Amino acid sequence: MSVRRVALLTAGGFAPCLSSAVGGLIERYTEIAPEVEIIAYEHGYWGLLLGKKIVIDDEVRAKAGLLHEFGGSPIGNSRVKLTNVADCVKRGLVQEGQDPLQVAADQLKADGVDVLHTIGGDDTNTTAADLAAYLAQHDYGLTVVGLPKTIDNDVVPIRQSLGAWTAAEEAAGFARNIIGEHRSGPRMLIVHEVMGRACGWLTAAAAMKYREDLETREFLPGIGLSKERWDIHAVYVPEAKIDLDAEAARLRTVMDEIGNVNIFLSEGAGVPEIIAEMEASGQEVRRDPFGHVRLDEINPGQWFAKQFAERLGAEKVMVQKSGYYSRAAAANAEDLRLIKSMTDYAVECALRGEAGVIGHDEEDGDRLKAIAFPRIAGHKPFDTTTDWYVDTLAAIGQA
């Protein structure tokens, strides 16, 4: 396959890999196929529909390594679903009567794009697959090679998504300062709300990282600096049912004994119960263009804090969210290694015309490959029988 021009786009929510993945793709093309032109659509499918693009010039190609030092996305993100015509029209991305898929396809044709690299979660990559199928039906050859980005680490069947390790480490660091507030008042309840709409992996991994750090520290109980007060006392994920009464009784004992309770809560935990309560009271539950409930508007952390505060006899309550802090961080060393292997392989696949989402296939011995788009799905549940998670719960007395 002859590749003359490739396009990059990042879409969906941020993750600590986007800037580095963009940099890695640019570096690899420059190393092995410098003749290939590179463009990037600004703000993902938003820019594709509007024809907003950046031409990657020689200076950017020469200094693309700088992108590994930053979080966020240099080319911008947005949440746009090409098959949600009404939303695209409402936002002014297409005109009434236009098909967003056709508008996007026409733009790719006009720009002479042979390969489209999408860096995003299941929504981003399945949307790209819809686009590639549409183009194939209209006799235009486009190879789409996706990279899996999500801090939730919940893309089926990919073992590890880009950015998730960093997000867990960053959430743990965020929690250290938040839990430092535990002596700002007597009977303190702290809820650390972690991103994770339908998967608890990030919350669980953040808790594990936090406790790993805790084990390295020396404490001074004689002046109130005790490990027990700095520890986590509960971890709640969407995959496990929460018995509020039983947990309240257990945590009341903790509060009585040490004077504070620290909770790690996945934002998706208990959401069905919260939605049912809201709808029963006549409140509107708003959703994004992909049909997902707007979790920032229903505030799971506040809901859980309300449920526990009175039961625990808390005098002071703090709810803090680490999501935006964690997801915009620069990739850590562990993620940088994963990004390097995946971006290098993505370019190899692109140059030979092999489409799919790059990842270690859990259904094929964890082999790194281009996984066919029809096999990609979101909301892979976190396995709560995972040894390190079971050990975490046992250590905090929740098992």
C-alpha positions in Angstrom: 0.0 0.0 0.0 1.3 3.5 -0.9 0.8 6.0 1.9 1.2 9.6 1.0 -0.7 11.4 3.8 -1.8 10.4 7.3 -4.1 12.2 9.7 -4.2 12.1 13.4 -7.0 12.9 15.8 -7.6 12.5 19.6 -11.1 12.3 20.9 -13.2 11.7 24.0 -12.0 12.6 27.5 -8.3 13.3 28.2 -5.9 10.6 29.4 -2.2 10.8 30.3 -1.1 9.5 26.9 -2.6 11.7 24.2 0.3 14.2 23.9 2.9 11.4 24.0 1.0 9.2 21.5 0.8 12.1 19.0 4.5 12.6 19.5 5.3 9.0 19.2 3.4 8.6 15.9 5.1 11.7 14.4 8.5 10.5 15.6 8.0 7.0 14.1 6.8 8.3 10.7 9.8 10.7 10.6 12.2 7.8 11.4 11.0 5.2 8.9 8.8 7.1 6.3 9.8 10.8 6.3 8.2 11.3 2.9 4.7 10.7 4.4 2.9 13.9 5.1 1.1 14.3 8.4 -1.9 16.4 9.4 -3.9 16.5 12.5 -7.6 17.4 12.9 -8.2 19.8 15.8 -10.5 18.6 18.5 -11.1 15.2 17.0 -14.2 14.6 14.9 -15.2 18.3 15.5 -12.3 19.4 13.4 -12.8 16.7 10.8 -16.4 17.8 10.2 -15.4 21.5 10.0 -12.1 21.0 8.1 -10.0 22.4 10.9 -6.5 20.9 10.7 -2.9 21.4 11.5 -0.1 20.6 9.0 2.8 19.0 10.8 5.8 20.9 9.6 9.5 20.1 9.8 10.0 21.9 13.1 7.3 19.9 14.8 8.7 16.7 13.3 12.2 17.5 14.6 11.0 18.3 18.1 8.1 15.9 18.5 9.9 14.3 21.4 8.9 17.4 23.5 5.3 16.1 23.4 6.2 13.2 25.8 6.8 15.8 28.5 3.3 17.1 28.5 -0.2 16.0 29.4 -3.4 17.0 27.7 -3.7 16.9 23.9 -1.8 19.4 21.7 -4.3 18.9 18.9 -7.5 19.1 21.1 -10.3 16.7 22.0 -14.1 16.8 21.8 -17.0 14.4 22.2 -18.7 14.0 18.8 -20.5 11.0 17.5 -20.8 10.9 13.8 -24.0 8.8 13.8 -25.7 11.2 16.2 -27.0 13.4 13.4 -29.3 15.5 15.6 -26.4 16.4 18.0 -24.1 17.3 15.1 -26.8 19.6 13.6 -27.5 21.2 17.0 -23.8 22.0 17.4 -23.5 23.5 14.0 -21.1 20.8 12.8 -23.3 19.9 9.8 -26.3 21.4 8.1 -29.8 20.1 8.4 -30.2 17.2 6.0 -26.5 16.4 5.8 -25.1 13.0 6.9 -22.1 13.6 9.3 -20.5 10.4 8.0 -20.6 11.8 4.4 -19.3 15.2 5.5 -16.4 13.5 7.3 -15.7 11.2 4.4 -15.7 14.1 1.9 -13.2 16.0 4.1 -10.9 13.0 4.2 -11.1 12.7 0.4 -10.5 16.4 -0.1 -7.5 16.2 2.2 -6.1 13.1 0.4 -5.8 11.1 3.6 -4.7 7.5 3.2 -4.4 6.6 6.9 -6.4 7.9 9.8 -4.9 7.4 13.3 -7.5 7.7 16.0 -6.4 7.9 19.7 -9.4 7.3 21.9 -11.6 4.9 23.7 -14.2 2.5 22.4 -16.5 5.3 21.2 -13.7 7.0 19.3 -12.5 3.9 17.6 -15.9 2.4 16.8 -16.8 5.7 15.3 -13.7 5.5 13.2 -14.7 2.0 12.1 -18.1 3.4 11.0 -16.3 6.0 9.0 -14.0 3.5 7.3 -16.9 1.2 6.4 -18.8 4.2 4.9 -15.8 5.1 2.8 -15.3 1.5 1.6 -18.9 1.4 0.5 -18.2 4.5 -1.6 -15.0 3.2 -3.2 -12.5 5.2 -1.1 -9.6 3.3 0.5 -8.8 4.5 4.0 -6.9 2.5 6.6 -7.9 3.3 10.2 -5.4 2.4 12.9 -6.6 3.2 16.4 -4.8 3.5 19.7 -6.7 2.6 23.0 -6.9 5.6 25.3 -8.9 5.4 28.5 -8.0 5.9 32.2 -10.7 3.4 33.0 -8.7 0.5 31.4 -12.0 -1.0 30.2 -11.6 -1.6 26.4 -12.4 -5.1 25.3 -10.3 -7.2 24.6 -7.2 -5.0 25.3 -5.1 -5.9 28.3 -3.9 -2.4 29.1 -5.1 1.0 27.8 -2.8 3.9 27.3 -2.7 6.3 30.2 -4.4 4.2 32.8 -1.2 3.4 34.8 -0.4 7.1 35.0 -3.9 8.1 36.0 -3.8 5.6 38.9 -0.5 6.9 40.1 -1.7 10.5 39.8 -5.0 9.8 41.7 -2.9 8.2 44.5 -0.8 11.3 44.7 -3.9 13.6 44.7 -5.3 11.5 47.6 -2.2 11.9 49.7 -2.8 15.6 50.0 -6.6 15.3 50.4 -6.3 12.7 53.1 -3.8 15.1 54.7 -6.9 17.0 55.7 -8.1 14.3 58.0 -7.0 16.2 61.2 -8.6 19.5 60.1 -11.5 18.7 62.4 -12.7 15.9 64.7 -14.8 13.0 63.2 -13.7 13.8 59.6 -15.2 12.0 56.6 -13.2 12.2 53.4 -14.6 10.9 50.1 -12.1 10.7 47.2 -14.2 10.3 44.0 -12.2 8.7 41.2 -13.3 8.6 37.5 -14.7 5.3 36.3 -18.2 5.3 34.8 -18.7 1.6 34.5 -15.4 0.1 35.5 -13.7 0.2 38.9 -10.2 -0.5 37.7 -8.9 3.0 38.2 -10.3 3.4 41.7 -8.9 0.0 42.7 -5.5 0.7 41.1 -5.3 4.1 42.7 -6.1 2.6 46.1 -3.4 0.0 45.6 -0.8 2.7 44.6 -1.8 4.8 47.6 -1.3 1.9 50.0 2.0 0.9 48.4 3.3 4.4 49.2 1.8 4.2 52.7 3.9 1.1 53.4 7.1 3.0 52.6 6.5 5.7 55.3 7.4 5.9 58.9 4.8 7.3 61.3 4.8 8.9 64.7 1.7 7.9 66.7 2.8 9.7 69.8 1.9 13.0 68.3 -1.1 11.7 66.3 0.7 10.9 63.1 -0.7 7.3 62.7 -0.8 5.0 59.8 -4.4 4.1 60.7 -5.6 7.7 60.2 -3.8 8.0 56.8 -5.0 4.7 55.5 -7.9 4.0 53.3 -10.9 2.5 55.1 -13.2 1.7 52.1 -13.0 1.2 48.4 -16.2 1.1 46.3 -16.4 0.1 42.7 -19.4 -0.3 40.3 -18.8 -4.1 40.0 -19.5 -4.7 43.7 -22.8 -4.2 45.4 -22.6 -1.9 48.5 -24.6 -2.7 51.6 -24.8 0.8 53.0 -26.1 -0.2 56.4 -23.4 -2.9 56.9 -20.7 -0.6 55.7 -22.0 2.3 57.8 -21.8 0.1 60.9 -18.2 -1.0 60.1 -17.1 2.5 59.3 -18.8 3.9 62.4 -16.5 1.7 64.5 -13.5 3.1 62.6 -14.6 6.6 63.1 -15.1 6.0 66.8 -11.7 4.5 67.2 -9.4 6.8 65.2 -11.6 9.9 64.5 -11.7 9.9 60.7 -12.8 7.8 57.7 -11.2 7.9 54.2 -13.1 6.4 51.3 -12.0 5.8 47.7 -15.2 5.9 45.5 -15.5 5.1 41.8 -17.9 7.7 40.3 -19.9 4.8 38.8 -20.5 3.1 42.1 -24.1 3.2 43.1 -25.2 5.2 40.0 -28.3 3.1 39.3 -29.6 3.8 42.8 -28.8 7.5 42.5 -30.6 7.8 39.1 -33.6 5.9 40.5 -33.8 8.3 43.4 -33.5 11.4 41.1 -36.1 10.2 38.6 -38.5 9.3 41.5 -38.3 12.8 42.7 -38.9 14.2 39.2 -35.4 15.4 38.5 -34.0 15.3 34.9 -31.0 13.0 34.4 -29.1 14.5 31.5 -26.9 12.5 29.1 -24.1 13.3 26.7 -24.1 12.7 22.9 -23.2 9.1 23.4 -26.1 8.5 25.8 -23.9 8.4 28.9 -25.3 9.9 32.1 -23.5 13.2 32.9 -21.9 12.0 36.1 -20.5 15.4 37.0 -24.1 16.6 37.3 -25.4 13.9 39.6 -22.4 14.0 42.0 -22.0 10.4 43.2 -19.4 11.5 45.8 -21.8 14.0 47.4 -24.6 11.4 47.4 -22.4 8.8 49.2 -21.1 11.5 51.6 -24.7 12.3 52.5 -25.6 8.6 53.0 -22.6 8.1 55.4 -22.2 11.4 57.2 -25.1 11.0 59.6 -24.7 7.3 60.1 -21.0 7.8 61.0 -21.7 10.9 63.2 -19.2 12.9 61.0 -18.7 16.5 62.1 -17.0 17.5 58.9 -17.2 16.1 55.4 -15.0 16.6 52.4 -15.6 15.3 48.9 -12.8 15.8 46.3 -12.6 14.5 42.7 -9.2 13.6 41.3 -10.4 13.0 37.7 -9.4 16.2 35.9 -6.1 16.3 37.8 -5.2 12.7 36.9 -6.3 12.5 33.3 -4.4 15.6 32.1 -1.0 14.5 33.5 2.0 13.6 31.4 2.6 9.9 31.0 4.8 8.1 33.5 7.7 5.9 32.6 5.5 2.7 32.6 3.0 4.3 30.2 5.8 5.8 28.0 7.1 2.3 27.4 3.7 1.1 26.4 3.0 4.1 24.2 6.3 3.6 22.4 5.6 0.0 21.6 2.0 0.7 20.5 2.8 3.8 18.3 5.7 2.0 16.6 3.5 -0.9 15.8 0.6 1.4 14.7 2.9 3.0 12.1 4.0 -0.4 10.8 0.4 -1.5 10.5 -0.5 1.7 8.7 2.2 1.4 6.2 1.2 -2.2 5.3 -2.5 -1.3 5.2 -3.6 -3.3 8.3 -6.5 -1.7 10.1 -7.6 -2.2 13.7 -7.0 -1.0 17.2 -3.5 -1.6 18.5 -3.4 -3.5 21.8 -2.4 -6.7 23.6 -5.2 -9.1 22.8 -6.4 -10.8 26.0 -8.2 -13.4 23.8 -5.0 -14.2 21.9 -2.3 -14.8 24.6 -1.8 -11.0 25.2 -0.2 -10.7 21.8 0.4 -7.1 20.5 -1.6 -6.8 17.3 -4.1 -4.7 15.3 -7.4 -5.9 16.7 -10.4 -5.9 14.3 -12.8 -3.1 15.0 -15.9 -5.3 15.4 -14.2 -6.9 18.4 -13.7 -3.6 20.2 -16.1 -2.7 22.9 -16.2 -0.6 26.0 -17.1 -1.1 29.7 -15.0 -4.1 30.3 -15.8 -4.8 34.0 -13.0 -4.8 36.5 -12.4 -8.3 37.9 -13.0 -7.9 41.7 -11.4 -11.3 42.3 -8.0 -10.0 41.1 -5.4 -10.9 43.7 -4.0 -7.4 44.4 -7.6 -6.0 44.8 -8.6 -8.8 47.2 -5.4 -8.2 49.1 -6.2 -4.4 49.3 -9.7 -5.0 50.7 -8.4 -7.6 53.2 -5.7 -5.1 54.4 -8.3 -2.4 55.1 -10.8 -4.7 56.7 -13.4 -4.5 54.0 -13.2 -8.1 52.7 
